[in-house]
Amino acid sequence: MLLRSTLIYSPAILLTRLSGLLLVVVATRLIDQTEYGLLTLVVTVGELSDTALGNWLRIALLRLGGKGEISAGSLKLVARVLVASIAAGLLIATAASLVVAPERWMAFALAVCTYLVAAAISRFALTVLQMQQRHSTYSLLELLRAVLQLALPISALLVFPNSFLMASLGSSLAVAIAGVISCALAFGRVVPGPPRFTRREFLALGMPLLLMALVGFGLNSAERVFLKIFYDAGAVAVFAAAYALARQPIDLVSNAINTAAFPEVVSRFDEGGPVAAGEFLSQMLALILRLCLPIAAMLVALSDDIVGLVLPQGYHSGATLLFPLIALTVLANNITSFVYGGVIHAHKKPSLLVVVNMVGSIGTIALSLLLIPPFAAIGAAMALAGGSLMSLATCVLTSRRLMRVPLPWRDIATSVLIAAASGLTAALAGAAMADMAVFFRLAGAGSAGGLMFLALNSLFHPQTTLALAAKLRDRLRAA
């Protein structure tokens, strides 16, 4: 079930991540490093504000609102809180702009505020669709957003060259259009009725999540801000471009798994108790490692060719050295949030995540102050990886007090073996094709590593492979 649900969401998430990667390719060539650095800082501040003031609404609504038929009363209650959160977010974003980009704070603040409003509309509507179990509709709307979020910023840059503000406004317009359509489709199936929870229950669950996001600033965003302070927006641009390339493929798979799994985790906990939820989370951990470790290994093995193909020459210096640290960071963050964080959400004790994020945040900030001045982007990556590992360790220890998630040792060992073989195969294939053009070398080496991954997965997981092959065969016959 977990793998099937993941595959339902994968196409939409794949296209949104692919859209983001293509935008990196185009934007780094249409605007200079300073403008691109400011654009990535808009996303950084926007994501931080949106996570702090909007994402907790999504988690609380999913945890308390149930699934299937969603009452109008529940959504009206959440909508009122959402409006207040957006207003607070606009004030915070404006103040942050004065610190992050004082030289162009008005344009920066406008970009971040627009980002926040568009993201809030889209997030709220997609959460309702997720609660209604309308997975196909959710995926189609994310596909629409991905297309618009690639086309509109590029169009804006062609009309208004070398402007981070126009690129950001184009991206926000794309999110807003998809969000409005999502609202129309989601709210059309809302049923009359009172809320399933009180405002006090909602805020009691949500406020710790809000605090968690605020103290998690260091874990999620500090390194880019310190890079801007100690160096300039150009240094941020190099780090952010490498981060996007190394992060997106891993995040693609992990988010597809979690999008399908989170409602199921809390449902199993409510219906079957800690044992049922723990077993499900163990399967989830095994699937994340099975799919993401080989991706990380191939990203590291092919980092030189990826950077050489995707980024302009000005971004090449030192970018490939960031890949192993970024891959480690993303894996640690996803396991923390999606597996062990799921234990805490299932128990409705998000206040414990405040401690988890605080430990990681303090670690990242301290390491940033220590490592960024001498090592620039490499120091930022080391600080981020260190803080993420500290956060993961704290979350594991904290969650064990609530519920045991059995470690799938066999799956972990198998995943490490498959990852090592896939990465080594990709590296050897790339070396064998050293005289070829970078595109063909990357395609050939990536295909070799991918074939090794598929072959070893078929060997170690034959039943899953046969089941997927049977479903694919049935769909082809039906088509």
Buried (B, 14 or more C-beta within 10 A) or exposed (E): EBBEBBEBBBBBBBBBBBBBBBBBBBBBEBBBBBBBBBBBBBBBBBBBBBBBBBBBBBBBBBBBBBBEEBBBBBBEBBEEBBEEBBEBBBEBBBEBBEEBBEEBBEBBBBBBBBBBBBBBBBBBBBBBBBBBEBBEBBBBBBBBBBBBBBBBBBBBBEEEEEBBBBBBBBBBBBBBBBBEBBBEBBBEEBEEEEBBBEEEBBBBBBBBBBBBBBBBBBBBBBBBBBBBEBBEBBBBBBBBBBBBBBBBBBBBBBBBBBBBBBBBBBBBBEEEEBEBBBBBBBBBBBBBBBBBBBBBBBBBBBBBBBBBBBBEEEBBEBBBEBBBBBBBBBBBBBBBBBBBBBBBBBBBBBBBBBBBBBBBBBBBBBBBBBBBEEBBBBBBBBBBBBBBBBBBBBBBEBBEEBBBBEEBEEBBEBBBBBBEBBBBBBBBBBEEBEEBEBEEBBBBBBEBBBBBBBBBBBEBBEEBBEEBEEEEEEEEEEE
